[in-house]
Amino acid sequence: MSSGQSLATTLHYADGTTACDAAFEGGPVALAYGRFDAPTREAVRSEYLHSVQRWAHANGYALPGEFVLGMGTRA
């Protein structure tokens, strides 16, 4: 038997560096990002910050997020 649930949340980051690190160094794309050369990493970070600019505020970023939680049991 298995079940799942999604959890909507807001992810708070103090600055652009922290937001990028969470997305690229610890997130689901970390493996691919780690293989980019330095100029490509910088371009990706710049594009990411541009794409999340609407969630920027005086104290950093408040990005909408969603986590999918799954649970199951073995027979």
N, CA, C and O of each residue as an XYZ file, in Angstrom:
300
protein
N       0.844     -1.171      0.000
C       0.000      0.000      0.000
C       0.890      1.234      0.000
O       1.938      1.247      0.646
N       0.489      2.244     -0.702
C       1.249      3.480     -0.706
C       0.282      4.658     -0.737
O      -0.879      4.526     -1.125
N       0.789      5.802     -0.319
C      -0.004      7.018     -0.365
C       0.940      8.194     -0.548
O       2.147      8.067     -0.342
N       0.405      9.304     -0.924
C       1.224     10.482     -1.123
C       0.442     11.736     -0.812
O      -0.789     11.738     -0.778
N       1.174     12.783     -0.591
C       0.552     14.049     -0.254
C       1.496     15.157     -0.715
O       2.715     15.013     -0.618
N       0.944     16.249     -1.210
C       1.787     17.389     -1.554
C       1.632     18.448     -0.476
O       0.564     18.618      0.113
N       2.724     19.150     -0.239
C       2.769     20.161      0.806
C       3.264     21.461      0.178
O       4.428     21.562     -0.210
N       2.392     22.442      0.080
C       2.767     23.753     -0.445
C       3.384     24.560      0.694
O       2.910     24.513      1.829
N       4.441     25.296      0.380
C       5.128     26.083      1.392
C       5.789     27.283      0.751
O       5.758     27.438     -0.470
N       6.377     28.118      1.557
C       7.189     29.233      1.077
C       8.604     29.014      1.577
O       8.829     28.783      2.765
N       9.554     29.090      0.658
C      10.961     28.894      0.991
C      11.601     30.274      1.124
O      11.565     31.070      0.186
N      12.182     30.553      2.281
C      12.770     31.858      2.565
C      14.284     31.780      2.459
O      14.914     30.898      3.043
N      14.855     32.698      1.717
C      16.306     32.780      1.554
C      16.763     34.204      1.820
O      16.118     35.160      1.390
N      17.857     34.341      2.516
C      18.358     35.657      2.909
C      18.897     36.463      1.737
O      18.889     37.694      1.771
N      19.368     35.771      0.692
C      19.952     36.467     -0.452
C      19.999     35.544     -1.658
O      19.647     34.367     -1.572
N      20.438     36.094     -2.782
C      20.486     35.331     -4.017
C      21.451     34.162     -3.961
O      21.172     33.105     -4.527
N      22.574     34.333     -3.293
C      23.546     33.243     -3.179
C      22.936     32.049     -2.477
O      23.096     30.914     -2.927
N      22.243     32.292     -1.384
C      21.613     31.211     -0.623
C      20.520     30.530     -1.433
O      20.396     29.305     -1.404
N      19.727     31.317     -2.154
C      18.667     30.744     -2.990
C      19.261     29.869     -4.092
O      18.764     28.774     -4.354
N      20.319     30.350     -4.732
C      20.969     29.568     -5.791
C      21.597     28.299     -5.236
O      21.462     27.226     -5.825
N      22.283     28.417     -4.108
C      22.919     27.236     -3.515
C      21.891     26.165     -3.191
O      22.142     24.980     -3.410
N      20.733     26.569     -2.668
C      19.683     25.599     -2.345
C      19.173     24.908     -3.604
O      18.894     23.709     -3.590
N      19.054     25.654     -4.675
C      18.515     25.085     -5.922
C      19.527     24.221     -6.658
O      19.177     23.172     -7.198
N      20.781     24.661     -6.681
C      21.754     24.017     -7.562
C      22.782     23.129     -6.870
O      23.327     22.217     -7.490
N      23.044     23.381     -5.621
C      24.058     22.572     -4.951
C      23.451     21.516     -4.037
O      24.124     20.558     -3.657
N      22.188     21.689     -3.688
C      21.546     20.710     -2.834
C      20.224     20.212     -3.380
O      19.584     19.351     -2.777
N      19.818     20.743     -4.503
C      18.523     20.391     -5.073
C      18.616     19.263     -6.085
O      19.662     18.630     -6.232
N      17.519     19.018     -6.778
C      17.444     17.890     -7.702
C      18.326     18.022     -8.945
O      18.543     17.034     -9.646
N      18.832     19.205     -9.226
C      19.688     19.380    -10.408
C      21.165     19.465    -10.041
O      21.989     19.815    -10.886
N      21.511     19.150     -8.799
C      22.885     19.293     -8.316
C      23.895     18.494     -9.135
O      24.991     18.987     -9.403
N      23.553     17.289     -9.533
C      24.488     16.462    -10.289
C      24.832     17.112    -11.631
O      26.006     17.212    -11.987
N      23.835     17.545    -12.360
C      24.077     18.196    -13.649
C      24.822     19.519    -13.452
O      25.775     19.805    -14.177
N      24.399     20.316    -12.490
C      25.025     21.617    -12.229
C      26.505     21.443    -11.890
O      27.335     22.249    -12.311
N      26.835     20.418    -11.147
C      28.217     20.153    -10.764
C      29.121     19.842    -11.945
O      30.343     19.933    -11.826
N      28.554     19.484    -13.058
C      29.345     19.157    -14.257
C      29.538     20.359    -15.186
O      30.294     20.277    -16.154
N      28.867     21.461    -14.901
C      29.011     22.658    -15.724
C      30.354     23.321    -15.450
O      30.876     23.238    -14.338
N      30.913     23.978    -16.463
C      32.117     24.772    -16.237
C      31.724     26.080    -15.544
O      30.539     26.405    -15.460
N      32.699     26.820    -15.055
C      32.430     28.027    -14.271
C      31.597     29.061    -15.030
O      30.664     29.612    -14.446
N      31.885     29.352    -16.300
C      31.047     30.341    -16.998
C      29.590     29.890    -17.147
O      28.678     30.713    -17.069
N      29.371     28.600    -17.358
C      28.005     28.085    -17.481
C      27.289     28.174    -16.145
O      26.119     28.553    -16.095
N      27.975     27.830    -15.058
C      27.361     27.957    -13.723
C      26.935     29.392    -13.454
O      25.834     29.634    -12.959
N      27.801     30.341    -13.778
C      27.477     31.748    -13.551
C      26.270     32.173    -14.387
O      25.408     32.905    -13.900
N      26.202     31.725    -15.627
C      25.062     32.050    -16.488
C      23.768     31.441    -15.948
O      22.720     32.087    -15.970
N      23.839     30.206    -15.465
C      22.657     29.534    -14.907
C      22.183     30.262    -13.655
O      20.986     30.498    -13.490
N      23.114     30.619    -12.774
C      22.742     31.345    -11.554
C      22.085     32.683    -11.894
O      21.082     33.060    -11.287
N      22.651     33.393    -12.862
C      22.101     34.687    -13.264
C      20.682     34.536    -13.810
O      19.791     35.312    -13.464
N      20.483     33.546    -14.654
C      19.148     33.308    -15.230
C      18.142     32.901    -14.155
O      16.989     33.332    -14.181
N      18.581     32.076    -13.217
C      17.698     31.651    -12.125
C      17.257     32.864    -11.303
O      16.069     33.035    -11.028
N      18.219     33.703    -10.913
C      17.861     34.886    -10.127
C      16.936     35.815    -10.896
O      16.040     36.422    -10.310
N      17.140     35.929    -12.182
C      16.234     36.730    -12.997
C      14.820     36.128    -12.967
O      13.834     36.860    -12.881
N      14.728     34.802    -13.037
C      13.417     34.147    -13.087
C      12.656     34.212    -11.765
O      11.431     34.092    -11.762
N      13.350     34.398    -10.648
C      12.674     34.455     -9.345
C      12.593     35.877     -8.794
O      12.215     36.081     -7.640
N      12.943     36.841     -9.610
C      12.978     38.236     -9.149
C      11.636     38.718     -8.591
O      11.606     39.554     -7.688
N      10.541     38.201     -9.119
C       9.228     38.671     -8.632
C       8.966     38.286     -7.185
O       8.057     38.832     -6.559
N       9.748     37.354     -6.639
C       9.588     36.957     -5.236
C      10.658     37.564     -4.330
O      10.765     37.211     -3.156
N      11.446     38.480     -4.889
C      12.465     39.167     -4.092
C      11.801     40.237     -3.229
O      10.799     40.834     -3.621
N      12.370     40.465     -2.064
C      11.912     41.543     -1.190
C      13.132     42.093     -0.453
O      14.246     41.613     -0.659
N      12.936     43.063      0.375
C      14.053     43.755      1.035
C      14.949     42.813      1.841
O      16.139     43.086      1.999
N      14.402     41.721      2.346
C      15.175     40.808      3.189
C      15.551     39.508      2.481
O      15.870     38.523      3.146
N      15.522     39.484      1.156
C      15.903     38.270      0.443
C      14.839     37.815     -0.529
O      14.339     38.597     -1.336
N      14.500     36.543     -0.443
C      13.528     35.930     -1.343
C      12.541     35.092     -0.551
O      12.907     34.469      0.444
N      11.292     35.076     -0.990
C      10.251     34.214     -0.443
C       9.650     33.463     -1.626
O       8.697     33.930     -2.250
N      10.213     32.297     -1.929
C       9.830     31.541     -3.117
C       8.752     30.515     -2.807
O       8.839     29.814     -1.799
N       7.740     30.416     -3.655
C       6.750     29.361     -3.460
C       7.410     28.012     -3.734
O       8.234     27.880     -4.639
N       7.041     27.038     -2.954
C       7.596     25.707     -3.139
C       6.550     24.636     -2.879
O       5.507     24.893     -2.278
N       6.844     23.468     -3.329
C       5.954     22.328     -3.092
C       6.798     21.077     -2.936
O       7.696     20.808     -3.733
N       6.495     20.331     -1.911
C       7.150     19.062     -1.659
C       6.120     17.957     -1.813
O       4.976     18.106     -1.383
N       6.513     16.868     -2.416
C       5.633     15.710     -2.552
C       6.160     14.657     -1.585
O       7.306     14.217     -1.677
N       5.302     14.270     -0.666
C       5.661     13.288      0.347
C       5.016     11.967     -0.023
O       3.830     11.905     -0.347
N       5.796     10.936      0.029
C       5.267      9.606     -0.283
C       5.555      8.633      0.838
O       6.556      8.747      1.545
N       4.669      7.686      0.986
C       4.833      6.687      2.028
C       4.303      5.364      1.493
O       3.297      5.316      0.786
N       4.984      4.325      1.838
C       4.529      3.021      1.407
C       4.978      1.942      2.386
O       5.798      2.181      3.272
N       4.438      0.787      2.207
C       4.827     -0.353      3.033
C       5.175     -1.520      2.112
O       4.633     -1.650      1.015
N       6.056     -2.332      2.564
C       6.416     -3.536      1.814
C       5.544     -4.690      2.229
O       5.213     -4.865      3.401
N       5.187     -5.458      1.253
C       4.336     -6.622      1.538
C       5.168     -7.711      2.216
O       4.644     -8.776      2.541
